[in-house]
Amino acid sequence: MVRLMDRDPWKLSQSGRRKQDYGPKVNFRKQKLKMGDFRGLPSFSREVVQRMGLYPGLEGFQPVEQCNLDYSPERGSAIDPHLDDAWLWGERLVSLNLLSPTVVSMCREAPGSLLLSSAPAAGPEAYADCLIAPSRSVLCQEVEVAIPVPCRSLLVLAGAARHQWTHAIHRRHIEARRVCATFRELSAEFCPGGRQQEVGHELLQIALSFQGRPV
């Protein structure tokens, strides 16, 4: 997949990253979009999208946008803590991690505290068989959850992880070239029964034609 990506140009992005976009032109602040030169997701993603739908929690996942991001330690690549838009993009954000492992850092910038528990000595698998009482209360702003993301793994953000916890990748966690392909589905407003269902239908038809080039 990365060899096929590299046949097309990469555009310089923020924080030392390069990117390729397959999606409509969107002004999130004004909540407007244009089809522009969007001709669909790339052909080499067809099989990946089909396989996604076989996993629990990804049933019916129909991506309408794909964004490839290229991280490099030489460029000091990173991405600041953020929440993805929820006007156009729907519940599940799905990222395929390629070439090298990394760490996704999750934070919750909210008032109040979180109740933390100590990890069991036997390892994470011990959580399945026992109840662990919270050991201490910590302010939300002081908590950062580090999620190891192996090479060729699929990361899905949904629920609280999608809407309440920001996600970021720090420079120190980019030790070799890393390429991430992120797929996004439509929000309810653009799905059947939503206010902009016709626009959503058109977007999906284009996206799932798999005839796209980076826009």
N, C-alpha and C positions, 0 to 999 in steps of 0.2 A: 504493500500500500504506500509506503513512504517513497519508494522508487517512482511510483506513478505520480504521487504528489509533486515530487521534485522536477517532473517534466514541465510543470507550469510555474510561472513566476510567483515568488513570495513577496508580499508587501511588508515594509517595515511598520511595526505597530508600537504601542507604548511599552515602556519598561523593558526594552531590550528584546522584545519578541518579534517574530515575523508571523504573518497570518495569510490565510486563504479563506475567503467567504463564499459560500454557496447559499444565497438567500436573497430576499427582497431588500431594497433600501428602506431603512426604518428611521424615523425621527421619534425616539421614545418620549422626548419631552412634550412634543406636540401631538403625540399619538397619531402619526400619519405614516403611511407606507406606500411605496411604489414598486411595481414589478421590475422596472429597469431592465437590466440584461439577465435577469434570473431565468435560467433554463433548466433548473433542477439540480438535484444532488449528483455527484460524480458517478460514473458508471461503476467504478470499482467498489462503491459502497453498497451496491444492491444486495450482495450476499450477506454482508455484515448486518444490514438492517433486517433481513429475513431471519437471521440467527438470533438477533436480539429478542424477537417476539416469542422465542421458545422458552425464555427464562421467566420464572415466577416474578410477578411484579412488573413485567414489561409486556404483558399481553395487550395487544391492540396498539402498541406504540408505533406511531406514524410520524417520523420526523419531517419537519417542513423546512429545516435549516441545518446546515453543517458548517462548522467553523474549525479549520485546522490551525493550530498554533504551534510554532517552532521555538523551543527554548534552547538556549546555549549558555554555558558558563562563561564563555569568552565575551559575550554581550551583556552579561549580568542580568539575564532574563528573570523575570518574576511577574507576579500579578498581585495587586493590593487586595485587601479584604473587600468583598462586595457581595451584593445580592443580584442575581439576574432579574431582568425585567419580568413582570407578571401580567402586563397588559396584553402582549402578543404571545409570549412563551408560556406554555402550560405547566402542569404539575411536575413532570419528570424531566430532569436534565441528565443526559447520559454521555459519559466521556470514555473514550477508548485510549488507553495510555500505551504509547509505542516507543521503542528503542531503548529506553532506560527507566528504572524505577524513580519515584519521587515521593514527596509527602504533601498531602493537602492539609492545610491548617484551618480549623473551624473555630470561630469566635461568635459570641452572642453579646452584642452591645445593647443591653437592656437593664433597666433598674431591677433591683432585687438580687437574690442570691440563688445559688445552685447547691443542692445537697450532693456531696461526693462520697463515694465508697472506695475503700482500698481494694486493689486488685487481689484476688485470691492467690495464695502462694503456688497453687497447682497450675496456674495459667488461666487464660481467658475461657477455656472450655469448661472450667468449673462453674461459671455463671449459670450454665444450663441446669444444674442439679441442686442449686442451693439458693436460699434467700440471704442477701447481704445487707445488713443495716447501714444506712448512711453514717459516715464517720465524722464529717465536719461540713460546715456551711462556708461557702466561698462566694464573694461578689462575682456577678456574671462577667464583669469587665476583666477580671483576673484569670479567667479560664480560657485556655487554648487547647483544643483537642487535635492531636496530630494523627492523621490517618495514613498509614503506609499504603502506597499505590504501586504494586509490582508492575513490571513490564508486561504488556499484553493483557492487562486486567481491565475490567469494565466497572466504572464507578457510576452509581446512580444516586442522585440527590432528589429526595421527595419529602413531603410533609414538613416537619419542623426544620430539617436540614436544608430544605429548599427555601423556606420563607422566613425563618427566624434566625438562622445561623449564617453568618457570612463565611465565604471560603476564599482562601488565598494560597499562593505558593511562594515561599521565601527563596531568595537567591541562594542561600546556603543549601537548599535542597535540590539544586540543579547541578549535578556533578558531571554530566555528559549530555550530548544532544538528546533532547526529548521532544517528541511530537505528540500532540494531543488532538484527537478528532472529537469535537463535542456536537451532539445532536440534540435538537430542541423540538418539542411538539407544540401544537397550538393550544392557546388558552380557551376556556369555555366560551368566551365571546365570539370566537371564530369557528366553533364547532357547531354541528347541527342543533338548531334551537337557539343559537346565540344571535346577538344583534347583527354581527357581521359574518354570518354563516356562508353567504355567497362568496365573499372574498376568501374565506378560509378554504372553501371547496376548490376554488381556482388555484390557490397556493399549493394545496396538496396535490392536485393533478400535475402541476408543473414539477414540484419537488420529486414526486415518485415516478417521474418519467426517466430519471437517472441519465439525463443528457447534458448535465451542467458542466460549465467551466467556471473558474474563480471569477467573481465580479468585483 
